[in-house]
Every structure is written in structure tokens, then in C-alpha cells.
């Protein structure tokens, strides 16, 4: 992505060429109880585009406890339809202009595509954080999982291969190229770290590990608990704090009861940003056992607080953790051993933490917002 093109300059030129209203379609929005890194990513670039003078309408599904229409950071949010019915409803609404006319479209593909190349003839952009692959088997019964994989890897890709696409990691880009995307059509851009996440509190007196995320099968929290149990064989005073909630919460609670682990595992549920920052700051180590990620946002947030990561060696983690510099990456079966080594080596841990914090300061949401807008800007210039 061209860092020399500022967001404001691109927005002003698009406005001058009568490209002002942008529809952003996504499965969930940031106020959804199940929102994660993808929704955070969308909120950050949409709020900055709106502030730069563009008019953003975010179309998504109904969210429990949220109104059907609202505003967030200046842009409009429209929530109609369930998790699956939102797809045909949005496509029909856009084709019939029920949501009003628009000048450009952003499709966020999170497992199920919106097939925008078939019905949108305006400047458009695809955002695809990662290919779900093995996640389908964890989320759905085998027949449905097979359909999902086929849709994602065989049926839909031919329609998108010439559509400008943004992804968050080089590994995800390589996956898309393998599926047939044209190299010049796919760009990457690192996710930002809020300035809010900075060092500022003392570390706990005992070795402490924190893991943050939706407690879903893909995050492999049960496997993580088993790996921290390995850590405690050498470091019996080590503790683990799990922040978040989700469908696997009951399984995690059963594991804690079965292993009599209440004295070293803490479940916080969903907490405030201030509480989250405090856990990042005070913990000795951040970890993730996830099977698949587009970008390890929580790892870079912890890095901003000076806390290094030990995480699984997967695509989304390789861009958020620089192995040997801001943390360590390893297999799920060696996670406990590597965490033990870092917890026992203060010099290594502090060096990784300093370098993680330094690198996090180079990751900004402003740069991300400009990078995501650039493909739409290029199309605007080419069409006029």
C-alpha cells in the first residue's frame, strides 16, 4: 500500500469526483456481542473515512440489544436480518436501492461471500481477513462444513479473482493467490494498535499468563489450559487469566472443575478496556493457542503494553508477532514448553517485551484506514 497517499487527500479527490457515499456490508458490526477483530478493523477504518468527509453506511445483521438503526463514530449502522438471512436481504436491498443509492461498495467476506461482483458495477473492494479452512469443521456438522469450504475455496473465488482485495497478512495473501486471485489485485496492511495500549503498571509478583478472545472452538482454550498445566510442572506458582466469553465457556468451566484449577485459572468474562489494559500491563506473558486468525489483534495490543507473546505458529500470528523479536511462535504441542522457557528467563522476557512495545508504535489505524481506501481511490481515478 502506498503510504505517501494520505487518507484526507484521497477522500477529497474522491469527493471532487462525486464519489461520496460508501456502503460497507458485513456479517456483524462492532456492537454485536460476538464482535471480534474483524469488526474492530471495520470500525476503525469506517470512522476515519467518515471523519475525512466520506459518507459511510454499514449494513449488517441484527444484534441482541441493539436498535435496527444507529450511529457509531459518525457513520450509520443498519441492522436487519439474522445471521444467514442477512445475506439475501442485503443483496436484494442493494440491487433494488432500498438503502438508497451509493457510489462505492466494500464487502467484508467473513466465511460466507456476498457475491458482490455479480450485482455491483460500481467501484468496489473486498476485505477478506483469512480463509477459514479447518475452522468449518469446528463450527458446523460435517455436511454443512463441506458446503462452507466448497463455497469459500471453489465456488466463490472465480468471481472475485479480478476484484481489488485487502487482507491483513502475507500468509492470507498467499492463500488467496493459491485460490486464483491475481497478484496485483491483493494488497496487505498491518492492523493498528490504539495509543491507549501503553505500559504503565508493575508486573505481578508471580508468573502470570493472559489470553484474550472469544471462547470458541477455533481459539482452542481447552488445549491452552492443558499447555499451561505443563508450565505449572516447572513453575507451580504460574497463573492463567482468560478474558472473554463465548460458546466454549461451559467446557472451560468443566475443565477447571475437573482439574481442580480454580486457584490458578481466572475467568473474567467480558471486561472494560481499562481492565483489559491493566491485565495486559501486569501479566508476564500474552498467549494464544488459536488455530486460525486473520491478525492477532490482542497480541499487538498486549505488545503495546510491553508484554511479549508466545503463540501458535499460524498465519495471523506471524504478522502480529515477529518470531524471536517481539515474541515466540511454536506448535500447539510445544506451547507449554516455550512459555516455561520465557517465564524462567527474565532477560529474554524483558527484551521481547521492549521490542514488542517499540514495534507496536509503528502500527497505526490511520495508516490502515488510508491503505484500505486506496484501492477504491484508484478505481475512482481510473473511472474519471
Order of alpha helices (4+ residues) and beta strands (2+ residues): alpha-beta-alpha-beta-beta-beta-alpha-beta-alpha-beta-alpha-alpha-alpha-beta-alpha-beta-beta-alpha-beta-alpha-beta-alpha-beta-alpha-beta-alpha-beta-alpha-alpha-alpha
